[in-house]
Amino acid sequence: MNNKKGYFLTFEGPEASGKSSQIKLLEKYLKIKNIPFIITREPGGTKFAESLRNLILKIKSDINIDEEILMLMAARSHHINKVIKPALSQGKLVISDRFADSTFVYQGHVNKFGLQKAKILHKNILKNFLPNKTFLFELSTSNILARLKKRKSKNKYDKLDKKFHNQVNRGYKIISNNKRFIKLDASKPIKSIHKKIIIHINSII
């Protein structure tokens, strides 16, 4: 990573796979190492995008899949232009908790908008803007359900059944067969996952 050009990293995976915990650990590490970075999330990252996030993730939402995916694209466009690209142009490491891959999996594959249709939309509206690398947290459905039982606050995706989580895992399997993805076994201890992430970060920097 040089000073002129930043690096865009995303964290992806099913519900309860431990992404957020790992991002917090990485944040501590980057601060200690004095590495310039920003942490953001999707849907969200800007005031406008966060307001759309609240509408999309509401448990009783009355928007259909076409409306939902267009809202996500609008939120992502704003996020890219107002947060991600400016940070990259300053040579920062940009870390996002979810990005386009979540849309491909959740709306495209699971909610039947169509995986290819979602990718085409991303290509046309967002000029196929994608991360440099993506950490994919892989976790079995039985582990997902066991972890979700312990969660106190739930969004609409946490409340869904085994079939839904199986489909999410299947979706990630379909989209992740390329070099952009770094696959992590999310059932492993937190510290060992963190070590693997740090090794990859150091190889980038």
Beta strands, then each sheet from edge to edge (+ up, - down):
strand 1: 7-12
strand 2: 37-41
strand 3: 93-97
strand 4: 133-138
strand 5: 181-185
sheet 1: 2+ 3+ 1+ 4+ 5+
end
